[in-house]
């Protein structure tokens, strides 16, 4: 499993709208994420700075990278562009974060 962590930026005043849109995540978007190897995906908000911190576990990088070229993903980017900092193609501006520590213990059976 590959762990990825990244930072995005929510525009001020859009916390509730961001949460609402994700609570109503389109079924076809959920399916596309799964098809492209997403196993665990969580997004946190730092309310002091409006920074969004994403944590994602994927099966393989090459498969995951194909997600950005899907029609449903581009449609999602367009849908979210009015409440986030984005690139000209409406993809979110992201900054990859580097793991510097991990404490993970497998459950013993």
N, CA, C and O atoms as a Tinker XYZ file with bonds, in Angstrom:
   436  protein
     1  N      0.847000   -1.178000    0.000000    73     2
     2  CA     0.000000    0.000000    0.000000    64     1     3
     3  C      0.891000    1.239000    0.000000    63     2     4     5
     4  O      1.876000    1.304000    0.735000    81     3
     5  N      0.546000    2.200000   -0.811000    73     3     6
     6  CA     1.286000    3.457000   -0.914000    64     5     7
     7  C      0.493000    4.535000   -0.184000    63     6     8     9
     8  O     -0.698000    4.720000   -0.435000    81     7
     9  N      1.161000    5.242000    0.717000    73     7    10
    10  CA     0.531000    6.337000    1.464000    64     9    11
    11  C      0.907000    7.660000    0.815000    63    10    12    13
    12  O      2.068000    7.886000    0.475000    81    11
    13  N     -0.086000    8.535000    0.644000    73    11    14
    14  CA     0.156000    9.855000    0.079000    64    13    15
    15  C     -0.502000   10.880000    0.989000    63    14    16    17
    16  O     -1.570000   10.633000    1.550000    81    15
    17  N      0.137000   12.024000    1.130000    73    15    18
    18  CA    -0.431000   13.112000    1.909000    64    17    19
    19  C     -0.151000   14.403000    1.155000    63    18    20    21
    20  O      0.930000   14.594000    0.597000    81    19
    21  N     -1.145000   15.285000    1.149000    73    19    22
    22  CA    -1.012000   16.514000    0.380000    64    21    23
    23  C     -1.842000   17.616000    1.015000    63    22    24    25
    24  O     -2.724000   17.373000    1.838000    81    23
    25  N     -1.526000   18.838000    0.600000    73    23    26
    26  CA    -2.213000   20.017000    1.122000    64    25    27
    27  C     -2.866000   20.764000   -0.029000    63    26    28    29
    28  O     -2.286000   20.898000   -1.106000    81    27
    29  N     -4.093000   21.257000    0.213000    73    27    30
    30  CA    -4.824000   22.097000   -0.731000    64    29    31
    31  C     -5.328000   23.299000    0.052000    63    30    32    33
    32  O     -5.140000   23.366000    1.267000    81    31
    33  N     -5.963000   24.245000   -0.621000    73    31    34
    34  CA    -6.417000   25.444000    0.063000    64    33    35
    35  C     -7.884000   25.723000   -0.241000    63    34    36    37
    36  O     -8.276000   25.874000   -1.398000    81    35
    37  N     -8.681000   25.789000    0.812000    73    35    38
    38  CA   -10.089000   26.149000    0.718000    64    37    39
    39  C    -10.203000   27.664000    0.792000    63    38    40    41
    40  O     -9.488000   28.299000    1.568000    81    39
    41  N    -11.083000   28.245000    0.003000    73    39    42
    42  CA   -11.304000   29.685000    0.083000    64    41    43
    43  C    -12.060000   30.012000    1.374000    63    42    44    45
    44  O    -12.874000   29.205000    1.824000    81    43
    45  N    -11.811000   31.163000    1.969000    73    43    46
    46  CA   -12.469000   31.533000    3.224000    64    45    47
    47  C    -13.997000   31.516000    3.102000    63    46    48    49
    48  O    -14.565000   31.952000    2.101000    81    47
    49  N    -14.638000   31.003000    4.146000    73    47    50
    50  CA   -16.090000   31.008000    4.216000    64    49    51
    51  C    -16.790000   29.837000    3.551000    63    50    52    53
    52  O    -18.017000   29.831000    3.454000    81    51
    53  N    -16.038000   28.846000    3.090000    73    51    54
    54  CA   -16.652000   27.740000    2.353000    64    53    55
    55  C    -16.560000   26.390000    3.056000    63    54    56    57
    56  O    -16.737000   25.353000    2.417000    81    55
    57  N    -16.288000   26.384000    4.349000    73    55    58
    58  CA   -16.172000   25.117000    5.083000    64    57    59
    59  C    -17.439000   24.279000    4.948000    63    58    60    61
    60  O    -17.373000   23.108000    4.574000    81    59
    61  N    -18.587000   24.870000    5.247000    73    59    62
    62  CA   -19.842000   24.119000    5.220000    64    61    63
    63  C    -20.148000   23.609000    3.816000    63    62    64    65
    64  O    -20.599000   22.476000    3.649000    81    63
    65  N    -19.904000   24.435000    2.815000    73    63    66
    66  CA   -20.165000   24.018000    1.434000    64    65    67
    67  C    -19.238000   22.884000    1.016000    63    66    68    69
    68  O    -19.668000   21.950000    0.339000    81    67
    69  N    -17.973000   22.958000    1.412000    73    67    70
    70  CA   -17.013000   21.903000    1.098000    64    69    71
    71  C    -17.469000   20.586000    1.728000    63    70    72    73
    72  O    -17.477000   19.545000    1.071000    81    71
    73  N    -17.846000   20.641000    3.001000    73    71    74
    74  CA   -18.325000   19.438000    3.688000    64    73    75
    75  C    -19.578000   18.889000    3.021000    63    74    76    77
    76  O    -19.693000   17.681000    2.816000    81    75
    77  N    -20.515000   19.761000    2.684000    73    75    78
    78  CA   -21.764000   19.345000    2.044000    64    77    79
    79  C    -21.493000   18.624000    0.726000    63    78    80    81
    80  O    -22.051000   17.557000    0.470000    81    79
    81  N    -20.652000   19.201000   -0.093000    73    79    82
    82  CA   -20.354000   18.588000   -1.393000    64    81    83
    83  C    -19.709000   17.217000   -1.232000    63    82    84    85
    84  O    -19.981000   16.307000   -2.015000    81    83
    85  N    -18.867000   17.065000   -0.234000    73    83    86
    86  CA   -18.229000   15.767000   -0.030000    64    85    87
    87  C    -19.168000   14.755000    0.625000    63    86    88    89
    88  O    -19.055000   13.556000    0.371000    81    87
    89  N    -20.081000   15.218000    1.454000    73    87    90
    90  CA   -21.078000   14.306000    2.020000    64    89    91
    91  C    -21.992000   13.760000    0.929000    63    90    92    93
    92  O    -22.527000   12.658000    1.048000    81    91
    93  N    -22.165000   14.542000   -0.133000    73    91    94
    94  CA   -23.002000   14.131000   -1.254000    64    93    95
    95  C    -22.159000   13.679000   -2.453000    63    94    96    97
    96  O    -22.593000   13.785000   -3.600000    81    95
    97  N    -20.953000   13.177000   -2.178000    73    95    98
    98  CA   -20.049000   12.749000   -3.242000    64    97    99
    99  C    -20.780000   11.828000   -4.218000    63    98   100   101
   100  O    -21.413000   10.850000   -3.819000    81    99
   101  N    -20.678000   12.157000   -5.483000    73    99   102
   102  CA   -21.381000   11.413000   -6.519000    64   101   103
   103  C    -20.983000    9.943000   -6.513000    63   102   104   105
   104  O    -19.799000    9.635000   -6.375000    81   103
   105  N    -21.931000    9.034000   -6.657000    73   103   106
   106  CA   -21.609000    7.590000   -6.690000    64   105   107
   107  C    -20.590000    7.244000   -7.775000    63   106   108   109
   108  O    -19.730000    6.390000   -7.559000    81   107
   109  N    -20.673000    7.892000   -8.932000    73   107   110
   110  CA   -19.724000    7.588000  -10.005000    64   109   111
   111  C    -18.309000    8.071000   -9.659000    63   110   112   113
   112  O    -17.327000    7.514000  -10.151000    81   111
   113  N    -18.204000    9.096000   -8.821000    73   111   114
   114  CA   -16.884000    9.546000   -8.368000    64   113   115
   115  C    -16.326000    8.545000   -7.368000    63   114   116   117
   116  O    -15.148000    8.195000   -7.428000    81   115
   117  N    -17.166000    8.084000   -6.450000    73   115   118
   118  CA   -16.741000    7.048000   -5.499000    64   117   119
   119  C    -16.218000    5.818000   -6.241000    63   118   120   121
   120  O    -15.171000    5.269000   -5.895000    81   119
   121  N    -16.952000    5.398000   -7.252000    73   119   122
   122  CA   -16.573000    4.215000   -8.014000    64   121   123
   123  C    -15.257000    4.432000   -8.758000    63   122   124   125
   124  O    -14.410000    3.540000   -8.791000    81   123
   125  N    -15.084000    5.605000   -9.353000    73   123   126
   126  CA   -13.840000    5.904000  -10.071000    64   125   127
   127  C    -12.645000    5.882000   -9.123000    63   126   128   129
   128  O    -11.582000    5.374000   -9.478000    81   127
   129  N    -12.811000    6.426000   -7.924000    73   127   130
   130  CA   -11.724000    6.393000   -6.934000    64   129   131
   131  C    -11.338000    4.953000   -6.619000    63   130   132   133
   132  O    -10.155000    4.617000   -6.585000    81   131
   133  N    -12.329000    4.109000   -6.391000    73   131   134
   134  CA   -12.060000    2.695000   -6.096000    64   133   135
   135  C    -11.391000    2.002000   -7.278000    63   134   136   137
   136  O    -10.440000    1.240000   -7.107000    81   135
   137  N    -11.901000    2.277000   -8.487000    73   135   138
   138  CA   -11.337000    1.658000   -9.696000    64   137   139
   139  C     -9.881000    2.037000   -9.907000    63   138   140   141
   140  O     -9.116000    1.275000  -10.498000    81   139
   141  N     -9.503000    3.194000   -9.432000    73   139   142
   142  CA    -8.128000    3.654000   -9.606000    64   141   143
   143  C     -7.250000    3.377000   -8.382000    63   142   144   145
   144  O     -6.162000    3.935000   -8.244000    81   143
   145  N     -7.742000    2.508000   -7.504000    73   143   146
   146  CA    -6.916000    1.980000   -6.430000    64   145   147
   147  C     -6.960000    2.704000   -5.111000    63   146   148   149
   148  O     -6.162000    2.393000   -4.227000    81   147
   149  N     -7.864000    3.665000   -4.932000    73   147   150
   150  CA    -7.964000    4.360000   -3.645000    64   149   151
   151  C     -8.598000    3.416000   -2.627000    63   150   152   153
   152  O     -9.702000    2.914000   -2.839000    81   151
   153  N     -7.907000    3.182000   -1.542000    73   151   154
   154  CA    -8.395000    2.283000   -0.494000    64   153   155
   155  C     -8.870000    3.043000    0.736000    63   154   156   157
   156  O     -9.817000    2.623000    1.401000    81   155
   157  N     -8.234000    4.128000    1.033000    73   155   158
   158  CA    -8.579000    4.925000    2.213000    64   157   159
   159  C     -8.272000    6.376000    1.864000    63   158   160   161
   160  O     -7.154000    6.697000    1.458000    81   159
   161  N     -9.263000    7.254000    2.021000    73   159   162
   162  CA    -9.083000    8.646000    1.627000    64   161   163
   163  C     -9.770000    9.508000    2.679000    63   162   164   165
   164  O    -10.970000    9.374000    2.919000    81   163
   165  N     -9.000000   10.392000    3.302000    73   163   166
   166  CA    -9.513000   11.278000    4.341000    64   165   167
   167  C     -8.998000   12.679000    4.053000    63   166   168   169
   168  O     -7.854000   12.858000    3.636000    81   167
   169  N     -9.860000   13.681000    4.281000    73   167   170
   170  CA    -9.446000   15.076000    4.135000    64   169   171
   171  C     -9.759000   15.797000    5.444000    63   170   172   173
   172  O    -10.877000   15.717000    5.955000    81   171
   173  N     -8.770000   16.496000    5.978000    73   171   174
   174  CA    -8.911000   17.271000    7.211000    64   173   175
   175  C     -8.834000   18.757000    6.867000    63   174   176   177
   176  O     -8.221000   19.141000    5.871000    81   175
   177  N     -9.454000   19.578000    7.691000    73   175   178
   178  CA    -9.406000   21.025000    7.522000    64   177   179
   179  C     -8.732000   21.662000    8.726000    63   178   180   181
   180  O     -9.106000   21.395000    9.868000    81   179
   181  N     -7.738000   22.504000    8.469000    73   179   182
   182  CA    -7.155000   23.365000    9.502000    64   181   183
   183  C     -7.963000   24.658000    9.450000    63   182   184   185
   184  O     -7.752000   25.489000    8.566000    81   183
   185  N     -8.878000   24.828000   10.387000    73   183   186
   186  CA    -9.795000   25.975000   10.351000    64   185   187
   187  C     -9.084000   27.315000   10.524000    63   186   188   189
   188  O     -9.611000   28.345000   10.104000    81   187
   189  N     -7.918000   27.323000   11.124000    73   187   190
   190  CA    -7.182000   28.574000   11.318000    64   189   191
   191  C     -6.618000   29.110000   10.007000    63   190   192   193
   192  O     -6.478000   30.322000    9.841000    81   191
   193  N     -6.296000   28.217000    9.077000    73   191   194
   194  CA    -5.652000   28.638000    7.827000    64   193   195
   195  C     -6.447000   28.265000    6.575000    63   194   196   197
   196  O     -6.082000   28.671000    5.472000    81   195
   197  N     -7.523000   27.500000    6.732000    73   195   198
   198  CA    -8.313000   26.954000    5.621000    64   197   199
   199  C     -7.521000   25.964000    4.774000    63   198   200   201
   200  O     -7.891000   25.685000    3.633000    81   199
   201  N     -6.436000   25.434000    5.326000    73   199   202
   202  CA    -5.678000   24.407000    4.620000    64   201   203
   203  C     -6.419000   23.080000    4.721000    63   202   204   205
   204  O     -6.885000   22.690000    5.792000    81   203
   205  N     -6.518000   22.400000    3.596000    73   203   206
   206  CA    -7.092000   21.057000    3.538000    64   205   207
   207  C     -5.928000   20.074000    3.455000    63   206   208   209
   208  O     -5.055000   20.215000    2.599000    81   207
   209  N     -5.913000   19.097000    4.327000    73   207   210
   210  CA    -4.857000   18.095000    4.341000    64   209   211
   211  C     -5.480000   16.761000    3.953000    63   210   212   213
   212  O     -6.357000   16.246000    4.646000    81   211
   213  N     -5.015000   16.210000    2.837000    73   211   214
   214  CA    -5.543000   14.947000    2.355000    64   213   215
   215  C     -4.601000   13.801000    2.668000    63   214   216   217
   216  O     -3.384000   13.923000    2.531000    81   215
   217  N     -5.180000   12.682000    3.091000    73   215   218
   218  CA    -4.421000   11.443000    3.315000    64   217   219
   219  C     -5.070000   10.373000    2.455000    63   218   220   221
   220  O     -6.287000   10.191000    2.483000    81   219
   221  N     -4.252000    9.673000    1.697000    73   219   222
   222  CA    -4.753000    8.712000    0.742000    64   221   223
   223  C     -3.875000    7.471000    0.736000    63   222   224   225
   224  O     -2.648000    7.568000    0.762000    81   223
   225  N     -4.506000    6.311000    0.703000    73   223   226
   226  CA    -3.781000    5.057000    0.514000    64   225   227
   227  C     -4.217000    4.486000   -0.826000    63   226   228   229
   228  O     -5.409000    4.339000   -1.097000    81   227
   229  N     -3.229000    4.166000   -1.663000    73   227   230
   230  CA    -3.511000    3.635000   -2.995000    64   229   231
   231  C     -2.771000    2.323000   -3.199000    63   230   232   233
   232  O     -1.821000    2.004000   -2.484000    81   231
   233  N     -3.230000    1.572000   -4.191000    73   231   234
   234  CA    -2.598000    0.293000   -4.492000    64   233   235
   235  C     -1.327000    0.452000   -5.319000    63   234   236   237
   236  O     -0.313000   -0.188000   -5.039000    81   235
   237  N     -1.386000    1.319000   -6.352000    73   235   238
   238  CA    -0.207000    1.541000   -7.186000    64   237   239
   239  C     -0.246000    2.926000   -7.816000    63   238   240   241
   240  O     -1.310000    3.408000   -8.204000    81   239
   241  N      0.892000    3.550000   -7.915000    73   239   242
   242  CA     0.992000    4.931000   -8.391000    64   241   243
   243  C      0.529000    5.099000   -9.836000    63   242   244   245
   244  O     -0.217000    6.032000  -10.135000    81   243
   245  N      0.948000    4.228000  -10.722000    73   243   246
   246  CA     0.599000    4.357000  -12.140000    64   245   247
   247  C     -0.919000    4.325000  -12.335000    63   246   248   249
   248  O     -1.476000    5.131000  -13.079000    81   247
   249  N     -1.569000    3.397000  -11.668000    73   247   250
   250  CA    -3.038000    3.288000  -11.751000    64   249   251
   251  C     -3.701000    4.551000  -11.191000    63   250   252   253
   252  O     -4.658000    5.058000  -11.776000    81   251
   253  N     -3.199000    5.056000  -10.068000    73   251   254
   254  CA    -3.768000    6.246000   -9.446000    64   253   255
   255  C     -3.613000    7.472000  -10.350000    63   254   256   257
   256  O     -4.532000    8.285000  -10.445000    81   255
   257  N     -2.479000    7.612000  -11.005000    73   255   258
   258  CA    -2.227000    8.780000  -11.855000    64   257   259
   259  C     -3.207000    8.878000  -13.023000    63   258   260   261
   260  O     -3.429000    9.968000  -13.550000    81   259
   261  N     -3.787000    7.767000  -13.427000    73   259   262
   262  CA    -4.775000    7.770000  -14.516000    64   261   263
   263  C     -6.096000    8.391000  -14.084000    63   262   264   265
   264  O     -6.904000    8.766000  -14.933000    81   263
   265  N     -6.327000    8.504000  -12.793000    73   263   266
   266  CA    -7.572000    9.067000  -12.270000    64   265   267
   267  C     -7.774000   10.502000  -12.745000    63   266   268   269
   268  O     -8.893000   10.895000  -13.077000    81   267
   269  N     -6.698000   11.286000  -12.780000    73   267   270
   270  CA    -6.830000   12.703000  -13.132000    64   269   271
   271  C     -7.342000   12.910000  -14.544000    63   270   272   273
   272  O     -7.864000   13.982000  -14.850000    81   271
   273  N     -7.209000   11.926000  -15.410000    73   271   274
   274  CA    -7.638000   12.060000  -16.796000    64   273   275
   275  C     -9.051000   11.547000  -17.047000    63   274   276   277
   276  O     -9.507000   11.547000  -18.191000    81   275
   277  N     -9.756000   11.108000  -16.003000    73   275   278
   278  CA   -11.115000   10.613000  -16.202000    64   277   279
   279  C    -12.100000   11.769000  -16.320000    63   278   280   281
   280  O    -11.896000   12.836000  -15.741000    81   279
   281  N    -13.157000   11.548000  -17.067000    73   279   282
   282  CA   -14.180000   12.577000  -17.254000    64   281   283
   283  C    -14.838000   12.950000  -15.931000    63   282   284   285
   284  O    -15.115000   14.126000  -15.692000    81   283
   285  N    -15.093000   11.973000  -15.071000    73   283   286
   286  CA   -15.758000   12.258000  -13.797000    64   285   287
   287  C    -14.859000   13.091000  -12.895000    63   286   288   289
   288  O    -15.347000   13.965000  -12.178000    81   287
   289  N    -13.572000   12.839000  -12.916000    73   287   290
   290  CA   -12.649000   13.622000  -12.097000    64   289   291
   291  C    -12.601000   15.072000  -12.582000    63   290   292   293
   292  O    -12.617000   15.998000  -11.771000    81   291
   293  N    -12.544000   15.268000  -13.876000    73   291   294
   294  CA   -12.523000   16.640000  -14.419000    64   293   295
   295  C    -13.834000   17.364000  -14.109000    63   294   296   297
   296  O    -13.838000   18.566000  -13.841000    81   295
   297  N    -14.944000   16.626000  -14.148000    73   295   298
   298  CA   -16.237000   17.206000  -13.787000    64   297   299
   299  C    -16.226000   17.630000  -12.317000    63   298   300   301
   300  O    -16.748000   18.693000  -11.980000    81   299
   301  N    -15.629000   16.802000  -11.429000    73   299   302
   302  CA   -15.525000   17.134000  -10.002000    64   301   303
   303  C    -14.674000   18.378000   -9.805000    63   302   304   305
   304  O    -15.031000   19.264000   -9.029000    81   303
   305  N    -13.555000   18.443000  -10.503000    73   303   306
   306  CA   -12.698000   19.629000  -10.391000    64   305   307
   307  C    -13.466000   20.886000  -10.767000    63   306   308   309
   308  O    -13.365000   21.902000  -10.078000    81   307
   309  N    -14.234000   20.831000  -11.855000    73   307   310
   310  CA   -15.036000   21.987000  -12.275000    64   309   311
   311  C    -16.043000   22.362000  -11.190000    63   310   312   313
   312  O    -16.262000   23.541000  -10.914000    81   311
   313  N    -16.643000   21.363000  -10.590000    73   311   314
   314  CA   -17.651000   21.568000   -9.544000    64   313   315
   315  C    -17.054000   22.226000   -8.301000    63   314   316   317
   316  O    -17.722000   23.026000   -7.646000    81   315
   317  N    -15.820000   21.901000   -7.976000    73   315   318
   318  CA   -15.175000   22.402000   -6.763000    64   317   319
   319  C    -14.388000   23.703000   -6.982000    63   318   320   321
   320  O    -13.961000   24.325000   -6.010000    81   319
   321  N    -14.194000   24.118000   -8.211000    73   319   322
   322  CA   -13.301000   25.243000   -8.518000    64   321   323
   323  C    -13.732000   26.573000   -7.904000    63   322   324   325
   324  O    -12.895000   27.452000   -7.701000    81   323
   325  N    -15.009000   26.735000   -7.607000    73   323   326
   326  CA   -15.460000   28.016000   -7.065000    64   325   327
   327  C    -15.208000   28.167000   -5.569000    63   326   328   329
   328  O    -15.428000   29.244000   -5.016000    81   327
   329  N    -14.750000   27.106000   -4.904000    73   327   330
   330  CA   -14.530000   27.207000   -3.457000    64   329   331
   331  C    -13.106000   26.839000   -3.023000    63   330   332   333
   332  O    -12.813000   26.803000   -1.828000    81   331
   333  N    -12.229000   26.568000   -3.985000    73   331   334
   334  CA   -10.852000   26.182000   -3.683000    64   333   335
   335  C     -9.881000   26.937000   -4.571000    63   334   336   337
   336  O    -10.258000   27.456000   -5.623000    81   335
   337  N     -8.627000   26.996000   -4.141000    73   335   338
   338  CA    -7.581000   27.504000   -5.020000    64   337   339
   339  C     -7.301000   26.428000   -6.063000    63   338   340   341
   340  O     -7.056000   25.270000   -5.726000    81   339
   341  N     -7.341000   26.831000   -7.353000    73   339   342
   342  CA    -7.167000   25.856000   -8.427000    64   341   343
   343  C     -6.201000   26.357000   -9.493000    63   342   344   345
   344  O     -5.891000   27.545000   -9.580000    81   343
   345  N     -5.746000   25.420000  -10.288000    73   343   346
   346  CA    -4.956000   25.702000  -11.483000    64   345   347
   347  C     -5.911000   26.119000  -12.605000    63   346   348   349
   348  O     -7.126000   25.985000  -12.453000    81   347
   349  N     -5.381000   26.626000  -13.737000    73   347   350
   350  CA    -6.254000   27.036000  -14.844000    64   349   351
   351  C     -7.198000   25.928000  -15.350000    63   350   352   353
   352  O     -8.276000   26.227000  -15.863000    81   351
   353  N     -6.797000   24.652000  -15.210000    73   351   354
   354  CA    -7.667000   23.555000  -15.658000    64   353   355
   355  C     -8.661000   23.123000  -14.573000    63   354   356   357
   356  O     -9.348000   22.113000  -14.725000    81   355
   357  N     -8.734000   23.888000  -13.486000    73   355   358
   358  CA    -9.608000   23.663000  -12.329000    64   357   359
   359  C     -9.126000   22.542000  -11.410000    63   358   360   361
   360  O     -9.800000   22.239000  -10.426000    81   359
   361  N     -8.000000   21.927000  -11.693000    73   359   362
   362  CA    -7.445000   20.959000  -10.744000    64   361   363
   363  C     -7.022000   21.725000   -9.496000    63   362   364   365
   364  O     -6.544000   22.855000   -9.599000    81   363
   365  N     -7.192000   21.126000   -8.317000    73   363   366
   366  CA    -6.787000   21.844000   -7.106000    64   365   367
   367  C     -5.272000   22.049000   -7.080000    63   366   368   369
   368  O     -4.503000   21.176000   -7.482000    81   367
   369  N     -4.874000   23.198000   -6.607000    73   367   370
   370  CA    -3.446000   23.430000   -6.386000    64   369   371
   371  C     -3.071000   22.581000   -5.176000    63   370   372   373
   372  O     -3.624000   22.753000   -4.090000    81   371
   373  N     -2.142000   21.681000   -5.372000    73   371   374
   374  CA    -1.754000   20.783000   -4.281000    64   373   375
   375  C     -0.262000   20.864000   -4.019000    63   374   376   377
   376  O      0.540000   21.164000   -4.904000    81   375
   377  N      0.071000   20.589000   -2.791000    73   375   378
   378  CA     1.468000   20.487000   -2.373000    64   377   379
   379  C      1.613000   19.139000   -1.695000    63   378   380   381
   380  O      0.968000   18.884000   -0.678000    81   379
   381  N      2.452000   18.271000   -2.246000    73   379   382
   382  CA     2.698000   16.985000   -1.609000    64   381   383
   383  C      3.431000   17.200000   -0.298000    63   382   384   385
   384  O      4.321000   18.046000   -0.203000    81   383
   385  N      3.055000   16.435000    0.706000    73   383   386
   386  CA     3.716000   16.493000    2.006000    64   385   387
   387  C      4.604000   15.266000    2.158000    63   386   388   389
   388  O      4.282000   14.187000    1.661000    81   387
   389  N      5.708000   15.442000    2.839000    73   387   390
   390  CA     6.702000   14.397000    3.004000    64   389   391
   391  C      6.548000   13.760000    4.380000    63   390   392   393
   392  O      6.508000   14.459000    5.393000    81   391
   393  N      6.463000   12.452000    4.412000    73   391   394
   394  CA     6.372000   11.745000    5.679000    64   393   395
   395  C      7.721000   11.800000    6.390000    63   394   396   397
   396  O      8.758000   11.483000    5.807000    81   395
   397  N      7.692000   12.206000    7.661000    73   395   398
   398  CA     8.928000   12.267000    8.445000    64   397   399
   399  C      8.865000   11.374000    9.678000    63   398   400   401
   400  O      9.875000   11.186000   10.356000    81   399
   401  N      7.689000   10.820000    9.979000    73   399   402
   402  CA     7.562000    9.915000   11.113000    64   401   403
   403  C      6.294000    9.097000   10.941000    63   402   404   405
   404  O      5.289000    9.583000   10.421000    81   403
   405  N      6.356000    7.846000   11.385000    73   403   406
   406  CA     5.172000    6.997000   11.366000    64   405   407
   407  C      5.260000    5.983000   12.493000    63   406   408   409
   408  O      6.285000    5.324000   12.670000    81   407
   409  N      4.184000    5.863000   13.249000    73   407   410
   410  CA     4.075000    4.827000   14.264000    64   409   411
   411  C      2.889000    3.973000   13.879000    63   410   412   413
   412  O      1.738000    4.400000   13.975000    81   411
   413  N      3.181000    2.770000   13.444000    73   411   414
   414  CA     2.124000    1.883000   12.989000    64   413   415
   415  C      2.421000    0.490000   13.531000    63   414   416   417
   416  O      3.474000   -0.091000   13.268000    81   415
   417  N      1.495000   -0.009000   14.267000    73   415   418
   418  CA     1.654000   -1.349000   14.819000    64   417   419
   419  C      0.536000   -2.224000   14.293000    63   418   420   421
   420  O     -0.642000   -1.894000   14.430000    81   419
   421  N      0.908000   -3.336000   13.693000    73   419   422
   422  CA    -0.094000   -4.276000   13.211000    64   421   423
   423  C     -0.714000   -4.969000   14.407000    63   422   424   425
   424  O     -0.037000   -5.312000   15.376000    81   423
   425  N     -2.008000   -5.162000   14.312000    73   423   426
   426  CA    -2.714000   -5.859000   15.369000    64   425   427
   427  C     -2.298000   -7.332000   15.350000    63   426   428   429
   428  O     -2.314000   -7.984000   14.306000    81   427
   429  N     -1.930000   -7.831000   16.510000    73   427   430
   430  CA    -1.528000   -9.236000   16.616000    64   429   431
   431  C     -2.751000  -10.079000   16.923000    63   430   432   433
   432  O     -3.589000   -9.706000   17.744000    81   431
   433  N     -2.842000  -11.199000   16.269000    73   431   434
   434  CA    -3.992000  -12.086000   16.469000    64   433   435
   435  C     -3.553000  -13.384000   17.076000    63   434   436
   436  O     -4.380000  -14.262000   17.320000    81   435
